[in-house]
Amino acid sequence: MLANFYPELTLSDEGRTVEVAGPLNWDQIPPHIQAVTVLAVVAQNGVEGRCTSREYRRRDGEREWWSEVRVERDRAFVPGTAPCAGAIHATDPRGAPPWLWSGDPELIDP
C-alpha cells in the first residue's frame, strides 16, 4: 500500500476537525515520482469533510503524511468509526493517475 490512514484519528475543535495521518511508503511509490500530496475525505452519518496535505518530496525521506479535515457546514464528527477515502496525487512529475485507497479508522477524542 502506497499510503493509508492510521487506525485511530483524533478529533478536535468540538468535532469540527479530524487530524488525518498515516504512513507514506516511498518504497512502493514508483521511483520516477519525486513529490506527492495526499487528498483525504472523511464521512460519518451525513457529516463530511476533505483536505489536501502539503507536498511531500522523496528526497526528504518522510515516512508519514498529515493534514486536517474540516467539516462542511455547521456540523460535527463524533467518536466512532468513520469511512474514509484517500488518494496520492503526484506533483513531480505531474500527469500520473492518482493512487486510491479507503479505510474505516476510529475517530477518537484527544
N, C-alpha and C positions, 0 to 999 in steps of 0.2 A: 504494500500500500504506500503510495507516494506521500500521503498526509492523512490525518484523521483527527477526530475530536478526542480529548481526554474523557474518561468515563464520568467525571463529575465536573460541572461548570458552575462558577459562582455567580449568584445574583447580587446586585447592588442597586442603589437608588430606588429603594422600595419596590423592587421587581421590574423596574423600567429598563434595566441594563443587565446583560449577561456577559461575563468575561469569557470569551471563547478562545480556546487554545488547543494545541495538540502537537504531535510530533511532525517534523518535516524531514522526510527521508531522502536526502540528496543522492544516496547510492542507488535509489530506484528511479530517480528523475533522469531522463535521457541526458547524456553528458554534454550535448550541444546547448542545452538550456542553461543559461547563466544567471537568470533572475526570474523571480515569480512573485505574484501576490496571491493571497487566499481570499476567496469570496465565501461568506458563510450566511446561512439562513437558519433561524430558529423559529419553530411554530409550536404552539401549545394551546389547545382549547380555544381556537379562534384568534389568539394573540400571535402576532408575527413581527419579526424584525430581521434586518440584514445589515451586512457590513462588508467592507473590503479592507484587508490588512495593509500595512505598509509593505514596501518592496523588500524582499529577502534576496541576497546575492550569494551565489555558490561560494565565491572566494572568501566570504565571511565565516562560513562553516557553521552557521546557526542551525541547530537541530530541532528548534521549536518555533511555531508561529503563534501569534497572539493578536487579538483585536477585541473590540467591544461591539456587541449587537444592542441597539436601542429599539425599544418597541415603537411601532407606528401608532399614532393617535394617543388617546389618553387611557391606556390600558396597562396591564402589568402581567408579567410571568409569575408563577408560583412554584414553590419547591415541588419536585417530582420529575418524572420522565418527560422529555421533550424531543420530538422528532427534529432532526437537523439534517441539512444538506450542505456540502462544501464543494468547492472547485478550486483547483490550482490553475492559475492563468499565467502563462509565460509572458514575461515583459522584455526579455532579452534572449533570443531574438523574438520578435512579435510574429504572429501568424499561426502558431501551433494551436490545435484544438485544446480546450480545457480538459483536465482530468477530474472526473466527478466521483464523489463518494457520499454515503449517507450514514447516519448513526442515530442512536437513541440515548444520549447521555442523560444523567440525572442532574437537574438544576438544584443547587443547594444554597442555603443562606450562609453568609460568612461566619 
